[in-house]
Amino acid sequence: MKEATILKPKKIPTKAKLAWRQMSVNDIESLVRVADLIHPGLPESDEVFAERVKLFPEGCLALVEGERDELYGYVISHPTRRRQPPALDSLLREIASDADQYYIHDLAILSEARGRGLAQECINKLFGIAQRYPTTSLVSVYGTAPFWGRFGFVPEEIDEGLKMKLLNYGNDAMYLARKNEEEQSTLN
């Protein structure tokens, strides 16, 4: 699989076809550039992203423009233990054999690619994987809890340990979860 490149922010040609595809470790350099643009205050190392792709490739997708395979977004997700999201910029080393929750680590789409239904398309793909687990969780940042609420995510009570972990994600970070067996009308 060839390495995706990233465009400088500019208008996407109207005929350009953006699509989600399986991510590879060759996409990490472009992914980090996108992450740095969208999450400048939440830096994570190349190694963190590469490890996630290696450990759970099924949950790692790249949003690319078809012909040139240029990266406009990505999602990183994987199984975890309930209420135990990884600390920011930390390696997992392995997917826990007793993982009982699906975790969306990051969904990022460049502004020029937003408004096309691509986030919903991606989330629907992730929910297909997440059905293997009772719940899905994430850490909402930058006031995105209302966006995630459209997909059934709600704030959960957290213990002191998780509260401390969330501080690294910023003052507005919220731990959200949803039950996977619930049908969500916004997904259709």
C-alpha positions as a LaTeX table, in Angstrom:
\begin{tabular}{lrrr}
\hline
Residue & $x$ (\AA) & $y$ (\AA) & $z$ (\AA) \\
\hline
Met1 & 0.00 & 0.00 & 0.00 \\
Lys2 & 1.44 & 3.38 & $-0.90$ \\
Glu3 & 1.97 & 6.15 & 1.61 \\
Ala4 & $-0.69$ & 8.86 & 1.78 \\
Thr5 & 0.45 & 12.45 & 1.50 \\
Ile6 & $-1.27$ & 15.52 & 2.86 \\
Leu7 & $-2.48$ & 18.60 & 1.04 \\
Lys8 & $-1.93$ & 22.08 & 2.38 \\
Pro9 & $-5.30$ & 23.46 & 3.51 \\
Lys10 & $-7.15$ & 24.46 & 0.35 \\
Lys11 & $-10.43$ & 23.76 & $-1.30$ \\
Ile12 & $-10.93$ & 20.16 & $-2.35$ \\
Pro13 & $-11.85$ & 19.92 & $-6.02$ \\
Thr14 & $-15.61$ & 19.38 & $-6.24$ \\
Lys15 & $-15.15$ & 16.18 & $-8.25$ \\
Ala16 & $-12.64$ & 14.80 & $-5.77$ \\
Lys17 & $-13.77$ & 11.55 & $-4.19$ \\
Leu18 & $-12.89$ & 11.15 & $-0.52$ \\
Ala19 & $-13.11$ & 7.67 & 0.94 \\
Trp20 & $-12.13$ & 5.73 & 4.03 \\
Arg21 & $-9.60$ & 2.96 & 3.53 \\
Gln22 & $-7.53$ & 0.73 & 5.78 \\
Met23 & $-4.60$ & 2.63 & 7.26 \\
Ser24 & $-1.04$ & 1.36 & 7.05 \\
Val25 & 2.08 & 2.33 & 8.97 \\
Asn26 & 3.16 & 4.11 & 5.78 \\
Asp27 & 0.40 & 6.68 & 6.48 \\
Ile28 & 1.74 & 7.69 & 9.90 \\
Glu29 & 3.80 & 10.67 & 8.74 \\
Ser30 & 0.77 & 12.18 & 7.00 \\
Leu31 & $-1.47$ & 11.27 & 9.94 \\
Val32 & 0.80 & 13.13 & 12.37 \\
Arg33 & 0.66 & 16.24 & 10.15 \\
Val34 & $-3.14$ & 16.13 & 10.26 \\
Ala35 & $-3.12$ & 15.50 & 14.02 \\
Asp36 & $-0.77$ & 18.44 & 14.55 \\
Leu37 & $-3.14$ & 20.73 & 12.63 \\
Ile38 & $-6.30$ & 19.55 & 14.41 \\
His39 & $-4.90$ & 18.80 & 17.87 \\
Pro40 & $-1.93$ & 21.17 & 18.36 \\
Gly41 & $-2.34$ & 21.06 & 22.14 \\
Leu42 & $-2.59$ & 17.25 & 22.30 \\
Pro43 & 0.57 & 15.97 & 20.62 \\
Glu44 & 1.20 & 12.24 & 20.30 \\
Ser45 & 4.28 & 10.56 & 18.90 \\
Asp46 & 4.53 & 8.69 & 15.62 \\
Glu47 & 5.19 & 5.55 & 17.66 \\
Val48 & 1.81 & 5.77 & 19.41 \\
Phe49 & $-0.08$ & 5.88 & 16.11 \\
Ala50 & 2.09 & 3.23 & 14.47 \\
Glu51 & 1.58 & 0.90 & 17.42 \\
Arg52 & $-2.22$ & 1.27 & 17.23 \\
Val53 & $-2.16$ & 0.46 & 13.51 \\
Lys54 & $-0.04$ & $-2.63$ & 14.15 \\
Leu55 & $-2.06$ & $-3.83$ & 17.16 \\
Phe56 & $-5.54$ & $-3.31$ & 15.75 \\
Pro57 & $-5.44$ & $-2.41$ & 12.04 \\
Glu58 & $-9.16$ & $-3.07$ & 11.64 \\
Gly59 & $-9.93$ & 0.00 & 13.77 \\
Cys60 & $-7.51$ & 2.36 & 11.99 \\
Leu61 & $-8.74$ & 4.07 & 8.84 \\
Ala62 & $-7.39$ & 6.82 & 6.60 \\
Leu63 & $-9.62$ & 9.33 & 4.80 \\
Val64 & $-8.02$ & 9.88 & 1.42 \\
Glu65 & $-8.69$ & 11.63 & $-1.86$ \\
Gly66 & $-8.88$ & 8.91 & $-4.46$ \\
Glu67 & $-6.48$ & 9.52 & $-7.32$ \\
Arg68 & $-3.61$ & 11.07 & $-5.36$ \\
Asp69 & $-4.28$ & 9.15 & $-2.12$ \\
Glu70 & $-3.85$ & 12.36 & $-0.10$ \\
Leu71 & $-4.76$ & 12.17 & 3.58 \\
Tyr72 & $-7.64$ & 14.37 & 4.81 \\
Gly73 & $-8.44$ & 12.57 & 8.03 \\
Tyr74 & $-8.06$ & 9.45 & 10.09 \\
Val75 & $-9.54$ & 7.38 & 12.88 \\
Ile76 & $-7.71$ & 5.32 & 15.47 \\
Ser77 & $-9.75$ & 2.89 & 17.56 \\
His78 & $-9.24$ & $-0.37$ & 19.42 \\
Pro79 & $-10.58$ & $-2.57$ & 22.20 \\
Thr80 & $-9.73$ & $-1.68$ & 25.80 \\
Arg81 & $-10.86$ & $-2.45$ & 29.32 \\
Arg82 & $-14.00$ & $-0.63$ & 30.46 \\
Arg83 & $-13.30$ & 2.86 & 31.79 \\
Gln84 & $-9.57$ & 2.44 & 31.17 \\
Pro85 & $-8.73$ & 4.56 & 28.13 \\
Pro86 & $-5.02$ & 4.91 & 27.46 \\
Ala87 & $-3.22$ & 7.97 & 28.73 \\
Leu88 & $-2.47$ & 10.55 & 26.06 \\
Asp89 & 0.72 & 9.78 & 24.10 \\
Ser90 & 1.21 & 6.35 & 25.68 \\
Leu91 & 1.96 & 2.97 & 24.16 \\
Leu92 & $-0.43$ & 0.07 & 24.74 \\
Arg93 & 2.12 & $-2.72$ & 24.16 \\
Glu94 & $-0.81$ & $-5.11$ & 23.50 \\
Ile95 & $-4.58$ & $-5.29$ & 23.27 \\
Ala96 & $-5.71$ & $-6.73$ & 26.62 \\
Ser97 & $-7.08$ & $-10.25$ & 26.23 \\
Asp98 & $-9.88$ & $-9.30$ & 28.63 \\
Ala99 & $-10.80$ & $-6.09$ & 26.77 \\
Asp100 & $-14.51$ & $-5.52$ & 27.28 \\
Gln101 & $-15.07$ & $-2.12$ & 25.66 \\
Tyr102 & $-14.38$ & $-0.55$ & 22.28 \\
Tyr103 & $-12.48$ & 2.73 & 22.39 \\
Ile104 & $-12.37$ & 5.50 & 19.77 \\
His105 & $-8.98$ & 7.08 & 20.39 \\
Asp106 & $-9.25$ & 9.79 & 17.77 \\
Leu107 & $-11.36$ & 10.82 & 14.79 \\
Ala108 & $-9.91$ & 13.79 & 12.93 \\
Ile109 & $-10.98$ & 15.32 & 9.63 \\
Leu110 & $-9.42$ & 18.44 & 8.10 \\
Ser111 & $-11.84$ & 21.36 & 7.94 \\
Glu112 & $-11.94$ & 21.42 & 4.14 \\
Ala113 & $-13.27$ & 17.83 & 4.12 \\
Arg114 & $-16.01$ & 18.37 & 6.71 \\
Gly115 & $-19.71$ & 18.66 & 5.95 \\
Arg116 & $-19.79$ & 15.69 & 3.57 \\
Gly117 & $-21.09$ & 13.04 & 5.98 \\
Leu118 & $-17.65$ & 11.44 & 6.22 \\
Ala119 & $-17.52$ & 11.44 & 10.03 \\
Gln120 & $-20.88$ & 9.66 & 10.21 \\
Glu121 & $-19.75$ & 7.16 & 7.57 \\
Cys122 & $-16.62$ & 6.43 & 9.61 \\
Ile123 & $-18.50$ & 6.13 & 12.90 \\
Asn124 & $-20.94$ & 3.69 & 11.31 \\
Lys125 & $-17.96$ & 1.55 & 10.22 \\
Leu126 & $-16.57$ & 1.65 & 13.76 \\
Phe127 & $-19.91$ & 0.66 & 15.27 \\
Gly128 & $-19.83$ & $-2.44$ & 13.08 \\
Ile129 & $-16.59$ & $-3.45$ & 14.80 \\
Ala130 & $-17.73$ & $-2.23$ & 18.22 \\
Gln131 & $-20.73$ & $-4.59$ & 18.24 \\
Arg132 & $-18.38$ & $-7.26$ & 19.60 \\
Tyr133 & $-18.30$ & $-5.33$ & 22.90 \\
Pro134 & $-21.09$ & $-4.15$ & 25.22 \\
Thr135 & $-20.04$ & $-0.49$ & 25.08 \\
Thr136 & $-17.93$ & 2.02 & 23.17 \\
Ser137 & $-16.12$ & 4.90 & 24.84 \\
Leu138 & $-14.04$ & 7.93 & 23.95 \\
Val139 & $-12.60$ & 11.10 & 25.42 \\
Ser140 & $-14.34$ & 14.13 & 23.97 \\
Val141 & $-12.14$ & 17.23 & 23.57 \\
Tyr142 & $-12.67$ & 20.77 & 22.26 \\
Gly143 & $-16.35$ & 20.81 & 23.22 \\
Thr144 & $-17.32$ & 17.96 & 20.87 \\
Ala145 & $-19.62$ & 16.18 & 23.36 \\
Pro146 & $-22.77$ & 17.42 & 21.52 \\
Phe147 & $-21.43$ & 15.95 & 18.26 \\
Trp148 & $-20.82$ & 12.59 & 19.95 \\
Gly149 & $-24.21$ & 12.80 & 21.66 \\
Arg150 & $-25.84$ & 12.44 & 18.23 \\
Phe151 & $-24.42$ & 8.91 & 18.20 \\
Gly152 & $-25.66$ & 7.96 & 21.66 \\
Phe153 & $-22.56$ & 8.88 & 23.68 \\
Val154 & $-23.27$ & 10.27 & 27.14 \\
Pro155 & $-21.01$ & 11.34 & 30.03 \\
Glu156 & $-20.19$ & 8.59 & 32.52 \\
Glu157 & $-19.26$ & 8.89 & 36.13 \\
Ile158 & $-15.51$ & 8.64 & 36.56 \\
Asp159 & $-13.25$ & 7.74 & 39.43 \\
Glu160 & $-10.32$ & 9.83 & 40.65 \\
Gly161 & $-7.79$ & 7.87 & 38.54 \\
Leu162 & $-9.67$ & 8.51 & 35.31 \\
Lys163 & $-10.25$ & 12.12 & 36.30 \\
Met164 & $-6.47$ & 12.59 & 36.64 \\
Lys165 & $-5.84$ & 10.89 & 33.28 \\
Leu166 & $-8.33$ & 13.22 & 31.57 \\
Leu167 & $-6.41$ & 16.31 & 32.73 \\
Asn168 & $-3.80$ & 15.55 & 30.04 \\
Tyr169 & $-6.53$ & 15.87 & 27.42 \\
Gly170 & $-7.40$ & 19.45 & 28.41 \\
Asn171 & $-9.77$ & 21.21 & 30.78 \\
Asp172 & $-12.87$ & 20.41 & 28.73 \\
Ala173 & $-12.13$ & 16.68 & 28.28 \\
Met174 & $-15.11$ & 14.42 & 28.98 \\
Tyr175 & $-15.25$ & 10.65 & 29.17 \\
Leu176 & $-18.25$ & 9.47 & 27.12 \\
Ala177 & $-19.69$ & 6.03 & 26.47 \\
Arg178 & $-22.61$ & 4.38 & 24.70 \\
Lys179 & $-24.26$ & 0.99 & 24.81 \\
Asn180 & $-23.64$ & $-0.80$ & 21.54 \\
Glu181 & $-26.91$ & $-2.73$ & 21.46 \\
Glu182 & $-28.97$ & 0.47 & 21.35 \\
Glu183 & $-30.20$ & 1.43 & 17.90 \\
Gln184 & $-29.42$ & 5.04 & 17.10 \\
Ser185 & $-31.83$ & 6.78 & 14.74 \\
Thr186 & $-29.10$ & 9.16 & 13.53 \\
Leu187 & $-27.11$ & 6.27 & 12.09 \\
Asn188 & $-29.61$ & 5.38 & 9.38 \\
\hline
\end{tabular}
